[in-house]
Amino acid sequence: MTRSTGAAGPRAHTAKLNRGFGVLAVLGVILVVAGLIGLIYTAAATLTTMLLFGWLLLVGGLVGLLHAVQARDTNFFWLGVVVAALNIAAGVVIVKTPEAAAEALIMFAALLFLTGGVFRLVGSLVVRGPQFGWTLVQDAFGLLLGILVLATWPSSSQYVIGTFFSLSLLFDGLGLIATGYGGRRIVGMAAGK
């Protein structure tokens, strides 16, 4: 029995891979544009992020409640109901008052940066591992970030979450562009183009 696809099979796979990597690159461009827009309009990005987070908690709580009801004969029924109710309650609070939720979340994040920075800074001074200098800089940066966010709180809650989310979109997009471009180059090299 002979194969009728011959050379068309590898070319079809190469074209399919190139399209897939092209889609990744386009998705990366969309994320980069969204990240740049978010960096320009940080207050709107913060509000959008908080509303999205609140709605995700609401939907997750409802799905968890449905799952708990379906599993009502198990030992974990009440735990599922309590977790779902907490998610729903948190989602309602965040959707109703996203600015206050952002303030609370930023206060928590600032305290987390402060305590984490202090403990890691002391730990790196005591341990003095092989990457001591870089670890010290990273820990000091976390401590400084916590101090800066806390010093400007509550006004910092208007832009910190939006800035972090926008930077995340920007770098994720750049990563997807690099993956798409690099993948297309590798496929081209493997195909002999």
N, C-alpha and C positions, 0 to 999 in steps of 0.2 A: 504494500500500500504506500503510495507516495503522498508527500505533504504538498498541498496546493498553496499554502500560505508562503512558504519559503522565506524570502527576505521581507515580505510585507508584514509578517508577524512582529519582528523586532522594530520595524519602522513605526508600526501602530502603537507599540508599547512606548517607544521613545516619544511619539507625539502626545500620547496620553500623559506621560510623566511631565513633559514640558508644559502642558495645559495645567496640570495640577500645581506645579511650581509657580506658574504664572498667576494662578488664582491666589496662591499664598502671598505673592508680591503685591497684587492689587489690594488684598485685604490689609496688608501691612501699610500701604499708602493711605487707605481709609482710616486706619487707626492713628497714623501719624498726623493726618489732618485733624482728626477729632482731638488728639492730644494737644496740638498747637492751638486750636480754638479754645479748648479748656484752659490752657495757660493764659490766654488773653482774657477770658471771662471766668476768673476763678470763683467768684461768688456764685455765678450761675452753675458752674460745675459742681461746687459744694452742695448747693440746693438739689441739683439733679441727682447727685450721688446719694444723698440722704433719702430722697424720695424713692429712688430705685431700691435702696437697701430696705426701706420700710415696706415697700410692696413685695419684695422678695421674702421678707419675714412673714408677711400676711399669707402669701400663697404657700410658703413652706409650712406654716402653722396649719392651714386648712388641709393640705395634703397629709400632714402628720396626724391630724385629727381623724381624717378618713381612714388612714392606715390603722390607727388605734382602734377604731370602731370595727374594722374588718378583723382585727386580731383580739377581739374582746374576750376570748376564751383562754388567752395566755396569761402568764404571770406578770407580764410587762404592760398590761393594758393601762393601768393608772399612771404609770410612769410616762407612757406615750401621750396620755391625755394632758398631764401636767406640762410636759415639754411643749406640746402643741399650743396649749392655752397661753403659756409664757411667750411663745413666738408670736401668736396673734396679738396679745396685749402690747408687746414691744413694737410690733408693726403698726398698730393703730396709733400709739404714742408718737412714733417717728413720722408717720404720714401727717398727723394733725399738727405737730410742732417740729418741723425739721430743723429750724434754727436752734431751738433749745437742745435738741438731740445732738446737733453738731457741736454745740458748746460743751455738753457733757462728754461726748466722745473725745474731743480735743483735750479736755482736762485729763481724762484717763490716759490718753496717749502721751501727754507731756509728763505725767507722773511716771508712766512706764519707761519713757526715754530716760528720765532722771535716775530712777532707781536702777534700771538696767545698766546705764552708763557708769554709775558709781560702783556697782558690784563688779562689773567687767573690768573697770579701770583698776580697782584694788586687786582683783584676781590676776590681771596681767602683770601688775607690779610685783606680786608675790611669786608667780610661777616663772615669769621671764622665759617664755617658750622661744622656739626658733624664729618666729615671725614677730618678735617683741615690738619692734618699731611700728609696724603696720597695725598690729593689734592695739597698741597704745593710741595711735591716731584715730582709729575707728571708735574706740571706747570714748575718747575725749570728744569726738564729733557727736556721738549719741548724747553725751552729757550736755554739750553746748546746745544741741537741738532742743532738748528738753527745757533748758533754761530759757532759750529764746521764745519758744512757744508759750511757756508758762508766763513769762514776763509780759507778753502782749495779749494774754487771754483776758477777756472773751472775744476781743476783736479779731484775734488770729483764727477763731473758728470759722470766720467767713471765707478764708482763703486756703487754709492748710489742707483740708481734705480735698478740695478741688485741685490744688496744686499736686498733691501726691497722686491722686487718681489720674490726672492729666499726664503727669510724668510717666506713670505706669503704662498708660495707653501709648504714649510716644515711644518708649523703649520697647514695648511689645511689638509695636508696628515696625520699628527699625529692625528688630530681630526677625520678623516675618519677611521683610524685604530682603534681608541678607540671606535667609534660608531659601527664598524663592529664586533669587538671582544666583546664589551659589549652587543650588540644585540644578537649575537649568544649565549652568556651565559644566557641571559634572556629567549630566546626561549627554550634553553635546560632546564632551571629551570622550565619553565611553562609546558614543555612536560613531566617533571618528570624524566629527565635523570641525 
